Structure formats: structure tokens, C-alpha cells
Amino acid sequence: MSKRSGFDVAKVIPVTTVFEDVSEADKIFGIYRVTERAVAAGYMEADVARMWIDYLTTSPFFASVTLFITIGSIPREEKTVFD
């Protein structure tokens, strides 16, 4: 996307964060909030949501997210000898 926007891409750095605690992961992923919204929208029954949250908080937990940091620059216009 950066190249399509006209940038020169020098480097792309993947940064992966791993979460083993559901409360910490919730700060990024919004697990509790999304579950509440799913119940409110009728996509999940309230008792199933409670079981889901109970399971996440009492069982081993692992989640990860990878962000890609793109280092780029706006290309300089090349000047010729006649400029």
C-alpha cells in the first residue's frame, strides 16, 4: 500500500506481541467488550458468553498480534544538469 501511494519503502519490520493473560490481552483485543456486543446483537446467548469468558479466564490463554512497521520516504524528484 505504501508503494502504491508513491512512497519508497526502505524496510518493513514485523513486531509480534504475545499475550498469556486474558486481562492484558483484553486491553488490546477488547475481548469482554466484543463479547458483550455479540450478546446485545443476538449473535451469542448470554449463558454461552459467560461460559466463554469463564473458560478464557480459567484456562491456559495465548493470543498474539503482529504489527508491521513500514519505513519509507517520499521520493525526491531527480534534478537534471539543466535544472
C-alpha positions as CSV (number, residue, x, y, z in Angstrom):
1,M,0.0,0.0,0.0
2,S,2.9,2.4,0.7
3,K,4.4,1.8,-2.7
4,R,1.0,2.3,-4.4
5,S,0.8,5.6,-2.6
6,G,4.1,6.7,-4.1
7,F,6.5,6.1,-1.2
8,D,9.9,4.4,-1.4
9,V,9.8,1.6,1.1
10,A,13.1,1.0,2.7
11,K,12.1,-1.7,5.2
12,V,9.2,-3.5,6.7
13,I,9.6,-4.7,10.3
14,P,7.2,-7.2,11.8
15,V,6.6,-6.8,15.5
16,T,4.7,-9.6,17.3
17,T,3.3,-9.3,20.8
18,V,2.3,-12.4,22.7
19,F,-0.3,-12.4,25.5
20,E,-0.7,-15.2,28.0
21,D,-3.0,-13.3,30.3
22,V,-6.6,-12.6,29.2
23,S,-6.9,-9.4,31.1
24,E,-3.8,-7.9,29.4
25,A,-5.0,-9.2,26.0
26,D,-8.4,-7.6,26.6
27,K,-6.7,-4.2,26.7
28,I,-5.7,-4.7,23.0
29,F,-8.4,-7.0,21.6
30,G,-11.4,-5.9,23.7
31,I,-12.5,-9.5,24.3
32,Y,-15.0,-8.6,27.0
33,R,-16.5,-5.6,25.1
34,V,-16.8,-7.6,21.9
35,T,-18.4,-10.5,23.7
36,E,-20.9,-8.1,25.3
37,R,-21.7,-6.6,21.9
38,A,-22.2,-10.1,20.4
39,V,-24.8,-10.8,23.1
40,A,-26.5,-7.5,22.7
41,A,-26.7,-8.0,18.9
42,G,-28.1,-11.5,19.3
43,Y,-25.1,-13.4,17.9
44,M,-24.3,-15.1,21.2
45,E,-26.5,-16.2,24.1
46,A,-25.7,-14.7,27.5
47,D,-25.1,-18.0,29.1
48,V,-22.7,-19.0,26.3
49,A,-20.9,-15.7,26.7
50,R,-20.4,-16.3,30.4
51,M,-19.1,-19.8,29.7
52,W,-16.7,-18.4,27.1
53,I,-15.3,-15.7,29.4
54,D,-15.1,-18.2,32.3
55,Y,-13.2,-20.5,30.0
56,L,-10.8,-17.8,28.9
57,T,-10.1,-16.7,32.5
58,T,-9.6,-20.1,34.0
59,S,-7.8,-22.0,31.2
60,P,-4.3,-21.5,29.7
61,F,-4.5,-18.5,27.4
62,F,-2.5,-17.5,24.3
63,A,-3.1,-14.7,21.8
64,S,-0.8,-12.8,19.5
65,V,-0.9,-9.9,17.1
66,T,1.7,-8.8,14.6
67,L,2.1,-5.1,13.5
68,F,4.1,-4.2,10.5
69,I,6.2,-1.1,10.9
70,T,6.9,0.3,7.4
71,I,9.9,2.7,7.0
72,G,9.6,4.7,3.9
73,S,10.1,8.1,2.3
74,I,8.7,10.4,-0.3
75,P,10.8,10.0,-3.4
76,R,12.9,13.0,-4.2
77,E,12.5,14.5,-7.7
78,E,15.7,13.9,-9.5
79,K,17.2,17.1,-10.9
80,T,19.0,17.1,-14.2
81,V,22.0,19.2,-15.1
82,F,19.8,21.6,-16.8
83,D,17.6,22.5,-13.7
